[in-house]
């Protein structure tokens, strides 16, 4: 990664706005998207890498509807004593099904997302985490899904 600060410009903003609608399902999706943006494929890829390296984007990739694919997702919370936090983090993060584990300054100081192949596996993993850590896991499945686009003013 470069040490030089990368400043976002109008082309980057157009890229962010444009790609939220998805990539075309063609053999060279970046080529087609770049053409629609009026830039080269190489420039599009370079700019995306820079946006990721400089943390303007936290990730670039597909977003799947796990439930429609038969999977199961939940946001989970735990209230962990400071002295146990590191150990519990290691246990929770040891599961492939766990992602996005965050520490928060709150009674519930550990929050993570679990994504499994189905509800039975989700329940199994959460019970295993509770058994291994000796802490309760609060399972907070979504009640309603919202899509919030992030569009940048030019």
N, C-alpha and C positions, 0 to 999 in steps of 0.2 A: 504494500500500500504506500502511496505517496504521502510525504509530509506536507506537501503544498496544499493550501486550502483551495477547494474547488467551489466557485460561486455559481449558483443556479441562475440561469438566464431564461429568456422567453422560449428558446428552443427546448430546454429541459422541461419547462412548464407545459409546453405543447405535447411533449412525449408523455409526461405523467397523465395529462388529461386524455390523450388519445388511447393509450394502452389500457386504460380502465375498462374499455369496451371489449377487450380481449385481443388475442392475436388471430389472424386469419388461419384457417386450416388448409394450408398450402405447403408445398415442399420447402419454400423459403419464406417463412412468416416475417422474419425481420426485414428481408428485402422488400416485401410488399408494404409493410408498415412504414418503412423508411421512405419509400416512394410516395406514400400518401402524405407524409410529413414534409416532403421536399428536401430530404437529406439522404446521404448514402447509407447503405447497410452498415458499413464499418463505423460510421459516425454514430449511428443509433446504438450499436453495441457498446462502443467506447463510452458514450454518455450514460448508458444504463450502469455500466461498471463503476463509473465515477460517482453516480448518485448513490449507489450501494456503498462504495468505499467511504464516502463522506457522510454516510448515515442520513442522507435526505430520504432514502427509502430503506425500510428495515428488511424487506425481502422482495424478491421478484419471482413469481411462480404462480402456478394454477391454484385456484381456490375451489375445492370440491365440496359438494353437498353430501357429507358422509351419510346422513340419514337416508337419502334417496338411493345410496349405494348399499344400503343394508347395515351401515355402521351406526355407532353410537358415540355421542360427544357430551361432555359435561365440564363445567367449571367447578372446581373443587376448592374448598378452603379448610385450613387447619389452624389451630391455635397452639403454637409450640413454645415451650420454655426456651429462653435464650441458650441455656447450657446444652440443650439437646438439638438445637436448630441445625447445626452442621451435619450431625449424624442422620437426622430425619431427612434432610435434603438428599444425602447420598442414597438412602433407601428409596425415597420417592423417585428420584431420577434414574434409578437402576431399571425401571420398567420402560420398555420400548413404547408403551402406550401413553406415556406421560410427556407432555410438551409444555413449553411456556411456563416454567416454574418461577414464580416471583416472590420476593420477600416484600412485605408491606409493613408500614408503621401503623398497626391497628391490632385490636384484640385477635383478629384472625390474621396472623402475620405471614402465612404461607398460602399462596394461591397457585393453582396449576390447572391445566387443561388435560383431560384424558380423552383419548380417541381409541375406540375398540371396534372389533368386528361385530359386536352386538351387545345387548343389554346384559346378558349372562356373564360375558367376559368382563364388562365394566364392573359389575357387582363383585365378581371374583377378585379383580385387581384391587378394588377399594378395600375389601375385607382383608386381603393379604397385607396391604399397607398398614391398616389399623393394627393387625396382629403383630407385625414386625416392629412398628414404631410405638405401640401402646398409646396412640393418640387417635381421637375421633376424626374421621374425614366427613366433611359436610358436602354432600353431592348436590350441586345446583344446576340441574339441566335447564336448558333454555325453555321458556314458555312461549316465546314468540321471537321470530327472527326478523332483524332489521338489516337493511343494506344501506350503508352510509358511504357514499362516494366521496373521494377527496379530490376536488377539482381546484386547480390553482388559477387565480386571476392573472391574466396577461397584461 
